[in-house]
Amino acid sequence: MDIKKVVSVVKKKKADFPKSIIEEIAEASERHNLKVKELEKLVDEIKKAYDRAEVEKGEAVGTVAAQSVGEPGTQMTMRTFHYAGVAELNVTLGLPRLIEIVDARKKISTPTMAIYFEEEYGTNEEFVRRIANRIGKIVLNDIIKDFNVNYATMSMTVEIDEDKISDKRLEYDEIIAKIEKAFKRVEINKNLLSFEPTISESKHAIRELRLLADKVRDLQISGVKNIGKVVISKEGSEWVIHTEGSNLGAVLKMEGVNKTKTSTNDIHEVEKVLGIEAGRNAIIHEAQTTMEEQGLTVDVRHIMLVADMMTADGSVKSIGRHGISGEKASVLARASFEETGKHLLRASIRGEVDYLTGIIENIIIGQPIPLGTGSVGVVMKERD
Amino acid sequence: MKGILKKISQINFGLLSPEDIRKMSVTKIVTPDTYDEDGYPIEAGLMDPRLGVIDPGLRCRSCGSKGGDCQGHFGHINLARPVIHVGFADTIHKILRSTCTKCGRVLLTESEIIDYKDKLESKLQNQESITTIIKEIYTVARRDKCPHCDEEKEEIKIDKPISIVEGNYKLTSSEVRERLERIQEQDYLFVGVNPEVAKPEWMVLTVLPVPPVTVRPSITLETGERSEDDLTHKLVDILRINQRLKENMEAGAPQLIVEDLWELLQYHVTTYFDNEASGVPPARHRSGRPLKTLAQRLKGKEGRFRSNLSGKRVNFSARTVISPDPNISINEVGVPKMIATEVTVPVYVTKWNIEQMKEHIQTGPKEHPGANYVIRPDQRKIRVYDETKEAIIEKLEPGYIVERHLKDGDIVLFNRQPSLHRMSMMAHEVKVLPYKTFRLNLCVCPPYNADFDGDEMNMHVFQTEESRAEAKSLMRVQEHILSPRFGGPIIGGIHDHISGAYLLTRLGSDFKEEDVLQMLKKSNIPFPERQKGDSWTGKEIFSLLLPESLNMVYKAEICRKCDECLRQECKNDAYVVIESGQLKTGAIDERAYGAFSGKILDSIVKDYGTDKAREFLDSATKLAISGIMKRGFTTSTADEEIPREAKDRIEELLSKSESRVEQLIDAFHNDELESLPGRSLRETLEMKIMQVLGEARDKSGEIAESYFGMDNHAVIMALTGARGSMLNLTQIAACVGQQSVRGGRIERGYSNRTLPHFQVGELGAKASGFVHSSYKKGLDPLEFFFHAMGGREGLVDTAIRTAQSGYMQRRLVNALQDLSVQPDGTVMDNRGIVIQTKYGEDGVDPAKSDYGKVADIDRLIDEMRIKSKVGK
């Protein structure tokens, strides 16, 4: 049964279902092979359940969400590192990761990407390996056969391993071009490179030679900025690249990369590359997987609310004094959270006015709070 | 409620001008002393009687009201020289930097002025923060030359905390004030000063307000000695220096001395406002303790805001140790008689309850259902004594309020800290019981996270009808069986409830009818109309609890997750089928009605309501307990005894694994180990060893497990989910396994070895904390030490985690607390900004949902079909 049919039945029954429920009904009716009569009855039943489950007006959803996200924190592990998916990569998990997410850190401790490919390339191991080598950081040290520093002649020879080059699917010419660009004083004789240090003072000659040696070894030949190690693994029939470090913008531009499935765990990067809505979804996804990985179930709605609050004004803001709490309208609310003196002093020269619409302000002055049963009043109608 | 309730609609913030300070002052303070020799306050001293009274007997010289009613009056000190207010030092610096020294205009060009004026005004109109724009102006207006009068501007720096330096010359406070005065009112807005409430020069003080004595009360010690408040001490310092400065100036003392004194005055005023300002040595008490001055009083967890305004001390509360009582309902709380006679409920006397109230008063304040106070219609509170009760009863009439003792059926609020979620405060019905502990039903332990190892809990008594009504319909325990976190039950059976129910309902458990009737009576289950006269199976007994229309199928906790499910024919009796309220197959365990996972409980709450769920839970737990009592249930180390043969097999397995580890190490040393991609050889070795040893423990566990049967009580507890896990049992019976610190094997201690008992660089299993022994066999000293290392890490971890997650939760709550669902279904904050157009994208309350879904559609369809079949 297709969705249209469900939509028409739902409309007939005057039910106002969100899309997710309609989709679910359609799926279920297909699974159970429902007749139209049965479908109508089902919609009736669901309408009843939906009305019963509707959120009450005035409900303090914010507090409930904050408690639901915060309370399991005590049950999470502190173990910073854990192996997720691929055994070779370390990913921050547990409470530290959750704190990182709500803090909206600019620099997260373990950025990582999962790169997927378009259907026609996904099963092509050769193609994926080539891309992986273009993404992952490769330094000259990774492709040399022999490295020789001669302190007598003050020179250095490097022998490039062609097998390794082909193993890593690199181009010899490109490498040479990169080397020539980086080092002026280099002689290239097929696979044999000889470097000469620029020695300004003979006193420091040995040191300079050593520095040059390190520089030569660490010369990056291939890779995308900010990405370090890459690991290739097979998920089902598909090849996937997991990376250490993240650069969503650059990777999405690469040929063959699946732009819908490829993801990063860096929320700010998602926001920068794909926009604030994607940033919101990234927060939801990251927070939820962190919780689930610890075996804790938290309803998405709570996490959604946290994410929506963090992204409400078009940029990702942190939860805390530098973000949401520091930008509250009420002076008393800000002063009672953190940096009490700063907010009170500033309010006094700015001549700020507190309209006492929030929760904490009303608690401070001893009035009922505008939530739940306190959000309604009674109006008496005069009898004429 | 008498009179009109006034509502505060707004609070305005602003600066006090020197005139304001003088105007509100009742007296000028000049003498740096407090009391004279006779103990009387000195006139024009810091304890001047016009500043207000604290002693209840005296009358205030300024307002004439009695002590306690008078909130106090400010005085003032005329400072001999102006002094910068610490809190504004930064702002003053920025303002001076952005304004012209000569003409006093802000250093913005005319076009910039128009530009920023527009921006600022639109922000102000929308009541948005102007801080970002002001910050921008501060940077833009950092010019070398005034655009208005072409005056060259010298760099102005701030020398933390309060010195302002122009070029190389340190500006005096008077000079700073003169410059601030020069700024024109039209420019105030651009430097962040609101001309309606403040002038920049007011940030440099010429007059200091002296807070009333009520703000800084002195305390009389037992010895009769008077001890003054920290603020008073600080004010004494200020006055003393101020006086000396004035005298020196009048006497025409050298400039140097005057400046020194001025500096000192500045220091004292600075520490008077903030004793933790960076760069200023904190002023100390005689004992060396830093003084708690104005900023310290407001700031932080123990400050005024968080400790006295956001949270307040209350009356009508009680706290004591908790203990379990399986015989009371989940909705109830056992309150010790001693507490019940102390905390009271106010009852309005009406003609319908006057007789009852008289009885309460007659019983007196000492006996239980008595009364402690009577409040007359004129608000006078009269204590009830045994001697006076007769007289009070005679006068009692409608309109009086009687504060009677707590009695059975009253609604109270019950709480256990830390209050991490809303289920940490729930409303219970009182049940007055003997002894001195609060009693609670075991099913409410999970939401409170309570146990009985000495936990204490708090109780609050509602004082108004409104609060009682709200508590009864919103906060009662039965309304919180489902957690809003995941939409499943958080209240449910624990420990013995679960092993009891399993023993009752598992295959082959039969009971004599007389035992059955006894159990039913104990559990408040009505006797079935027709008695069998024969033996009963446990499943038949449990079915009596289930609603008649209940149908469900699920897999129990004891399910072993066989490759192919035999469904109804399950050997473990793990396939639970309930048809029309009859438990057909399957045993009852944690998945049935345990906290966090109870399926039956879950569907009873959702389909039959909270009243039914409470009844079910009360009866089911009692039935399980009486069931377990019929049979008897105990565990000891004998439960973890395994035969010789098993021990040998485990020993063999472990030694094989250990030699496998040795092989790996040899391979590592001989460079024969192949490293995993992206890992060093050493890391690869570690990972492989960890894997081998992990497997070794699991396998030895499996061996031990194969000798355990379902007649073993420890195993029953582990498998039904009542308490403990199979891992615990294998650690006791077979092998404790690898100890870890920081996620890896233990490697710290001595250089390149963990303990001096090992070779340097030794990598073997034993040398890195593999505990070969079982708990039952006992750990050898080395193993014991490694085990303690792992254990210590766990403890440290927990301590850090609580602090971190607590702070995270505080931030989350603070950020989200103003959000609420509006009548149109959107979620808004208090500024009226829409956060979500529909709550959770579908407007469903997770607490009322079915594990996050509106309904279990598959189940709905199944039920529908069954119903239509029955209908036909």
Chai-1 contact restraints between the chains, C-beta under 6 A:
chainA,res_idxA,chainB,res_idxB,connection_type,confidence,min_distance_angstrom,max_distance_angstrom,comment,restraint_id
A,P18,B,D842,contact,1.0,0.0,6.0,A-B,restraint_1
A,S20,B,D842,contact,1.0,0.0,6.0,A-B,restraint_2
A,I21,B,V854,contact,1.0,0.0,6.0,A-B,restraint_3
A,A28,B,I857,contact,1.0,0.0,6.0,A-B,restraint_4
A,H32,B,I861,contact,1.0,0.0,6.0,A-B,restraint_5
A,K41,B,M864,contact,1.0,0.0,6.0,A-B,restraint_6
A,E45,B,L860,contact,1.0,0.0,6.0,A-B,restraint_7
A,I46,B,A855,contact,1.0,0.0,6.0,A-B,restraint_8
A,A49,B,V854,contact,1.0,0.0,6.0,A-B,restraint_9
A,A49,B,A855,contact,1.0,0.0,6.0,A-B,restraint_10
A,Y50,B,V854,contact,1.0,0.0,6.0,A-B,restraint_11
A,A53,B,V844,contact,1.0,0.0,6.0,A-B,restraint_12
A,A53,B,K848,contact,1.0,0.0,6.0,A-B,restraint_13
A,A53,B,S849,contact,1.0,0.0,6.0,A-B,restraint_14
A,A53,B,V854,contact,1.0,0.0,6.0,A-B,restraint_15
A,E54,B,G843,contact,1.0,0.0,6.0,A-B,restraint_16
A,V55,B,V821,contact,1.0,0.0,6.0,A-B,restraint_17
A,V55,B,Y839,contact,1.0,0.0,6.0,A-B,restraint_18
A,V55,B,G843,contact,1.0,0.0,6.0,A-B,restraint_19
A,V55,B,D845,contact,1.0,0.0,6.0,A-B,restraint_20
A,K57,B,V821,contact,1.0,0.0,6.0,A-B,restraint_21
A,K57,B,P823,contact,1.0,0.0,6.0,A-B,restraint_22
A,G58,B,S820,contact,1.0,0.0,6.0,A-B,restraint_23
A,E59,B,V821,contact,1.0,0.0,6.0,A-B,restraint_24
A,A60,B,S820,contact,1.0,0.0,6.0,A-B,restraint_25
A,V61,B,L819,contact,1.0,0.0,6.0,A-B,restraint_26
A,V61,B,V821,contact,1.0,0.0,6.0,A-B,restraint_27
A,V61,B,Y839,contact,1.0,0.0,6.0,A-B,restraint_28
A,G62,B,L816,contact,1.0,0.0,6.0,A-B,restraint_29
A,G62,B,Q817,contact,1.0,0.0,6.0,A-B,restraint_30
A,G62,B,L819,contact,1.0,0.0,6.0,A-B,restraint_31
A,T63,B,Q817,contact,1.0,0.0,6.0,A-B,restraint_32
A,V64,B,P484,contact,1.0,0.0,6.0,A-B,restraint_33
A,A65,B,L816,contact,1.0,0.0,6.0,A-B,restraint_34
A,A66,B,L812,contact,1.0,0.0,6.0,A-B,restraint_35
A,A66,B,V813,contact,1.0,0.0,6.0,A-B,restraint_36
A,A66,B,L816,contact,1.0,0.0,6.0,A-B,restraint_37
A,Q67,B,H421,contact,1.0,0.0,6.0,A-B,restraint_38
A,S68,B,R485,contact,1.0,0.0,6.0,A-B,restraint_39
A,V69,B,L812,contact,1.0,0.0,6.0,A-B,restraint_40
A,G70,B,M808,contact,1.0,0.0,6.0,A-B,restraint_41
A,G70,B,Q809,contact,1.0,0.0,6.0,A-B,restraint_42
A,G70,B,L812,contact,1.0,0.0,6.0,A-B,restraint_43
A,E71,B,L420,contact,1.0,0.0,6.0,A-B,restraint_44
A,E71,B,H421,contact,1.0,0.0,6.0,A-B,restraint_45
A,G73,B,S805,contact,1.0,0.0,6.0,A-B,restraint_46
A,G73,B,M808,contact,1.0,0.0,6.0,A-B,restraint_47
A,T74,B,S805,contact,1.0,0.0,6.0,A-B,restraint_48
A,M78,B,D797,contact,1.0,0.0,6.0,A-B,restraint_49
A,M78,B,R801,contact,1.0,0.0,6.0,A-B,restraint_50
A,R79,B,G743,contact,1.0,0.0,6.0,A-B,restraint_51
A,E88,B,P677,contact,1.0,0.0,6.0,A-B,restraint_52
A,E88,B,G678,contact,1.0,0.0,6.0,A-B,restraint_53
A,L95,B,S805,contact,1.0,0.0,6.0,A-B,restraint_54
A,I99,B,M808,contact,1.0,0.0,6.0,A-B,restraint_55
A,K229,B,G678,contact,1.0,0.0,6.0,A-B,restraint_56
A,V231,B,G678,contact,1.0,0.0,6.0,A-B,restraint_57
A,T297,B,F486,contact,1.0,0.0,6.0,A-B,restraint_58
A,V298,B,R485,contact,1.0,0.0,6.0,A-B,restraint_59
A,D299,B,F486,contact,1.0,0.0,6.0,A-B,restraint_60
A,D299,B,P846,contact,1.0,0.0,6.0,A-B,restraint_61
A,D299,B,G852,contact,1.0,0.0,6.0,A-B,restraint_62
A,R301,B,G840,contact,1.0,0.0,6.0,A-B,restraint_63
A,R301,B,P846,contact,1.0,0.0,6.0,A-B,restraint_64
A,M304,B,G840,contact,1.0,0.0,6.0,A-B,restraint_65
A,D308,B,I835,contact,1.0,0.0,6.0,A-B,restraint_66
A,D308,B,Q836,contact,1.0,0.0,6.0,A-B,restraint_67
A,M309,B,L816,contact,1.0,0.0,6.0,A-B,restraint_68
A,M309,B,I835,contact,1.0,0.0,6.0,A-B,restraint_69
A,A312,B,I835,contact,1.0,0.0,6.0,A-B,restraint_70
A,I319,B,R811,contact,1.0,0.0,6.0,A-B,restraint_71
A,I319,B,L812,contact,1.0,0.0,6.0,A-B,restraint_72
A,I319,B,A815,contact,1.0,0.0,6.0,A-B,restraint_73
A,G320,B,R811,contact,1.0,0.0,6.0,A-B,restraint_74
A,I324,B,A815,contact,1.0,0.0,6.0,A-B,restraint_75
A,S325,B,N814,contact,1.0,0.0,6.0,A-B,restraint_76
A,S325,B,A815,contact,1.0,0.0,6.0,A-B,restraint_77
A,A329,B,R831,contact,1.0,0.0,6.0,A-B,restraint_78
A,A335,B,F305,contact,1.0,0.0,6.0,A-B,restraint_79
A,S336,B,F305,contact,1.0,0.0,6.0,A-B,restraint_80
A,S336,B,S310,contact,1.0,0.0,6.0,A-B,restraint_81
A,F337,B,N814,contact,1.0,0.0,6.0,A-B,restraint_82
A,T340,B,L298,contact,1.0,0.0,6.0,A-B,restraint_83
A,T340,B,K299,contact,1.0,0.0,6.0,A-B,restraint_84
A,T340,B,F305,contact,1.0,0.0,6.0,A-B,restraint_85
A,G341,B,A295,contact,1.0,0.0,6.0,A-B,restraint_86
A,L345,B,G87,contact,1.0,0.0,6.0,A-B,restraint_87
A,A347,B,F13,contact,1.0,0.0,6.0,A-B,restraint_88
A,S348,B,F13,contact,1.0,0.0,6.0,A-B,restraint_89
A,S348,B,G14,contact,1.0,0.0,6.0,A-B,restraint_90
A,S348,B,L15,contact,1.0,0.0,6.0,A-B,restraint_91
A,I349,B,V193,contact,1.0,0.0,6.0,A-B,restraint_92
A,I349,B,A198,contact,1.0,0.0,6.0,A-B,restraint_93
A,R350,B,N194,contact,1.0,0.0,6.0,A-B,restraint_94
A,G351,B,G14,contact,1.0,0.0,6.0,A-B,restraint_95
A,G351,B,N194,contact,1.0,0.0,6.0,A-B,restraint_96
A,G351,B,E196,contact,1.0,0.0,6.0,A-B,restraint_97
A,G351,B,V197,contact,1.0,0.0,6.0,A-B,restraint_98
A,E352,B,F13,contact,1.0,0.0,6.0,A-B,restraint_99
A,V353,B,Q10,contact,1.0,0.0,6.0,A-B,restraint_100
A,V353,B,N12,contact,1.0,0.0,6.0,A-B,restraint_101
A,D354,B,I11,contact,1.0,0.0,6.0,A-B,restraint_102
A,Y355,B,Q10,contact,1.0,0.0,6.0,A-B,restraint_103
A,T357,B,N830,contact,1.0,0.0,6.0,A-B,restraint_104
A,G358,B,D818,contact,1.0,0.0,6.0,A-B,restraint_105
A,G358,B,N830,contact,1.0,0.0,6.0,A-B,restraint_106
A,I359,B,Q817,contact,1.0,0.0,6.0,A-B,restraint_107
A,I359,B,D818,contact,1.0,0.0,6.0,A-B,restraint_108
A,I363,B,S310,contact,1.0,0.0,6.0,A-B,restraint_109
A,I364,B,L309,contact,1.0,0.0,6.0,A-B,restraint_110
A,I365,B,I8,contact,1.0,0.0,6.0,A-B,restraint_111
A,L371,B,S820,contact,1.0,0.0,6.0,A-B,restraint_112
A,T373,B,E470,contact,1.0,0.0,6.0,A-B,restraint_113
